[in-house]
């Protein structure tokens, strides 16, 4: 019973890879939409605004924003505690970096290739795709740095960093699956924590369990 976190750049095929890895390994795929449902049900309707917008100076010290981020972390921890999940985005690589049964993966690709993929998938012109990806990168980096105090550009917190400009999505899936199976069989050297040991509010735990089992 373990967890895979996937941090990905827009246009890197990271979400697709995460879905296929989950399907092939018999794990549950968890993305922003699933997490947002839980957040909204607990009254955190500002989740999308917090995650999808770069905060100004004063918003970084907003009490409601801090509460939203804290509940996001608790939600992520509850999902991980359930086990057998692939969590895409939301800074999972940093939240669970000290756990011995969590594989942290970063999927990236050259900017030009990401732009071409956006143009192809969403029918954008090049200038529109470039602007969309640049803005998305800035917002995600701001959230990780300002709210979670993480650096997705550092290799230190990742077990695998895969460039889909070099490695095909199929190869990436195979590498991730192999690494995950090895981690489950052998554990992580020096790790002392397991996701099953995470202490979570019982009400949230039961609610998340019910939602995961309904997927």
Phi and psi in degrees as a GROMACS rama.xvg file:
@    title "Ramachandran Plot"
@    xaxis  label "Phi"
@    yaxis  label "Psi"
@TYPE xy
-135.124  -169.342  UNK-2
-138.825  143.32  UNK-3
-117.935  126.82  UNK-4
-107.068  139.538  UNK-5
-125.822  114.248  UNK-6
-96.2194  130.115  UNK-7
-142.524  151.035  UNK-8
-84.2872  145.626  UNK-9
-59.0709  130.07  UNK-10
87.8633  5.16252  UNK-11
-90.762  -6.14158  UNK-12
74.1167  17.6053  UNK-13
-63.9478  -40.1562  UNK-14
-66.1051  -43.8622  UNK-15
-60.2084  -44.9585  UNK-16
-61.3608  -43.0657  UNK-17
-60.8254  -43.5735  UNK-18
-62.9251  -43.7016  UNK-19
-69.2743  -38.3335  UNK-20
-62.8272  -44.3678  UNK-21
-60.1381  -44.5931  UNK-22
-64.6683  -43.8532  UNK-23
-70.398  -30.2901  UNK-24
-96.6283  -2.96486  UNK-25
72.9612  32.1818  UNK-26
-103.735  166.218  UNK-27
-92.8816  131.047  UNK-28
-88.5344  124.59  UNK-29
-121.147  124.46  UNK-30
-126.939  -170.555  UNK-31
-59.8014  -39.1238  UNK-32
-62.5272  -41.6015  UNK-33
-64.5539  -46.5537  UNK-34
-63.8463  -39.7163  UNK-35
-62.3118  -35.6978  UNK-36
-60.5307  -45.4183  UNK-37
-64.2383  -45.2481  UNK-38
-58.9527  -45.3264  UNK-39
-66.3019  -38.2898  UNK-40
-64.327  -23.7171  UNK-41
-98.7483  13.018  UNK-42
90.2401  6.5495  UNK-43
-96.0851  69.9943  UNK-44
-71.146  -12.8661  UNK-45
-87.1043  6.4464  UNK-46
-55.4852  -48.6407  UNK-47
-60.3816  -40.5027  UNK-48
-65.4056  -39.6661  UNK-49
-68.3126  -43.6038  UNK-50
-80.9415  -32.7727  UNK-51
-98.9558  4.03212  UNK-52
-132.101  138.284  UNK-53
-75.6981  122.453  UNK-54
-74.5268  149.318  UNK-55
-81.0403  -177.469  UNK-56
-57.8566  -47.0598  UNK-57
-73.1435  -33.9188  UNK-58
-63.4542  -24.474  UNK-59
-65.973  -19.7128  UNK-60
-109.419  12.7857  UNK-61
-72.3798  130.745  UNK-62
-65.2679  -39.8566  UNK-63
-66.2522  -37.3988  UNK-64
-62.9344  -42.791  UNK-65
-62.4952  -40.7859  UNK-66
-65.363  -38.9492  UNK-67
-63.5348  -44.6725  UNK-68
-64.8958  -40.9979  UNK-69
-62.7981  -41.6853  UNK-70
-70.4355  -33.0021  UNK-71
-57.8454  -45.6137  UNK-72
-61.8566  -42.9715  UNK-73
-64.049  -37.8362  UNK-74
-65.2141  -43.6919  UNK-75
-61.7659  -42.1693  UNK-76
-65.2927  -37.7795  UNK-77
-67.0422  -39.4144  UNK-78
-64.2774  -45.0162  UNK-79
-65.1653  -38.3538  UNK-80
-60.9706  -30.5528  UNK-81
-65.4315  -34.9232  UNK-82
79.8637  170.195  UNK-83
58.0557  46.5733  UNK-84
-133.626  153.648  UNK-85
-112.182  116.715  UNK-86
-106.068  120.226  UNK-87
-101.769  123.914  UNK-88
76.7382  -164.954  UNK-89
63.9602  21.7948  UNK-90
71.5716  22.814  UNK-91
-57.4917  -31.7834  UNK-92
-60.7878  -32.2268  UNK-93
-87.1227  -36.5457  UNK-94
-64.0582  -34.7754  UNK-95
-115.573  23.0999  UNK-96
-67.3647  -19.8854  UNK-97
-97.0614  5.04663  UNK-98
-93.2564  135.525  UNK-99
-76.2909  -12.1911  UNK-100
-116.926  27.4592  UNK-101
-121.493  124.329  UNK-102
-98.1962  120.295  UNK-103
-103.982  120.82  UNK-104
-121.684  140  UNK-105
-117.042  126.261  UNK-106
-114.859  124.129  UNK-107
-136.013  175.48  UNK-108
-162.97  157.776  UNK-109
-58.4657  145.723  UNK-110
-55.3342  -45.6195  UNK-111
-60.3976  -40.4996  UNK-112
-67.6579  -39.2598  UNK-113
-62.8508  -39.7209  UNK-114
-63.1512  -45.5975  UNK-115
-61.961  -37.9868  UNK-116
-66.2377  -41.2081  UNK-117
-63.3789  -40.7962  UNK-118
-61.7779  -42.7728  UNK-119
-70.9891  -45.0591  UNK-120
-75.4893  -40.2445  UNK-121
-108.594  2.48954  UNK-122
66.9307  30.7319  UNK-123
-87.2435  154.395  UNK-124
-80.7837  162.731  UNK-125
-58.363  -47.0825  UNK-126
-60.2103  -41.144  UNK-127
-64.6858  -43.4938  UNK-128
-65.342  -42.0541  UNK-129
-61.2662  -45.1496  UNK-130
-64.3877  -41.9249  UNK-131
-63.1283  -45.4539  UNK-132
-69.5898  -41.8938  UNK-133
-59.9959  -44.1571  UNK-134
-66.0359  -42.459  UNK-135
-62.4036  -43.3406  UNK-136
-59.1575  -43.6321  UNK-137
-65.8894  -41.3197  UNK-138
-67.0474  -44.9549  UNK-139
-64.185  -42.7974  UNK-140
-65.093  -39.0929  UNK-141
-63.0906  -43.9853  UNK-142
-61.6919  -46.3469  UNK-143
-63.9909  -43.6518  UNK-144
-76.3571  -46.3429  UNK-145
-78.9022  -39.6283  UNK-146
-98.2074  -33.8227  UNK-147
-110.799  -7.95036  UNK-148
57.8033  46.8854  UNK-149
-121.764  159.683  UNK-150
-128.656  103.332  UNK-151
-72.6764  -10.8435  UNK-152
-90.8746  -0.991757  UNK-153
-92.5345  134.265  UNK-154
-77.5844  -13.5751  UNK-155
-60.4539  -34.8883  UNK-156
-90.8756  2.58758  UNK-157
-113.566  145.295  UNK-158
-87.7305  -34.143  UNK-159
-134.758  135.348  UNK-160
-122.565  118.318  UNK-161
-119.206  128.315  UNK-162
-102.111  111.438  UNK-163
-80.0388  6.65721  UNK-164
-83.9358  -14.5159  UNK-165
-115.086  -43.2646  UNK-166
-104.051  133.61  UNK-167
-70.904  154.89  UNK-168
-54.2274  -38.0805  UNK-169
-62.9315  -44.613  UNK-170
-63.4179  -40.3181  UNK-171
-59.7683  -44.0225  UNK-172
-59.139  -44.2263  UNK-173
-64.54  -42.5484  UNK-174
-62.9371  -45.4471  UNK-175
-64.2146  -44.4067  UNK-176
-61.8925  -42.2518  UNK-177
-65.2765  -44.7665  UNK-178
-62.6513  -40.3449  UNK-179
-65.3556  -44.4991  UNK-180
-62.4541  -40.1399  UNK-181
-64.4625  -40.9272  UNK-182
-64.2902  -42.701  UNK-183
-65.4616  -32.9671  UNK-184
-80.8445  -36.723  UNK-185
-113.724  -15.5372  UNK-186
74.9278  177.437  UNK-187
-104.095  132.356  UNK-188
-59.3695  127.066  UNK-189
80.8495  -5.00055  UNK-190
-77.5761  141.952  UNK-191
-117.656  -12.6234  UNK-192
-107.548  147.757  UNK-193
-127.729  148.603  UNK-194
-63.3226  -29.5066  UNK-195
-64.0173  -18.4426  UNK-196
-92.4093  -1.12788  UNK-197
-65.8007  130.615  UNK-198
-90.4222  123.396  UNK-199
-131.224  147.577  UNK-200
-53.3003  129.614  UNK-201
-62.296  -36.7146  UNK-202
-65.3688  -47.2225  UNK-203
-63.2229  -41.7577  UNK-204
-58.0252  -47.8903  UNK-205
-66.1273  -38.9969  UNK-206
-65.7393  -45.7323  UNK-207
-63.7342  -41.7576  UNK-208
-58.796  -45.3363  UNK-209
-62.8704  -42.1086  UNK-210
-68.7354  -39.888  UNK-211
-65.0226  -40.3497  UNK-212
-72.0274  -14.3548  UNK-213
-87.0161  -10.1596  UNK-214
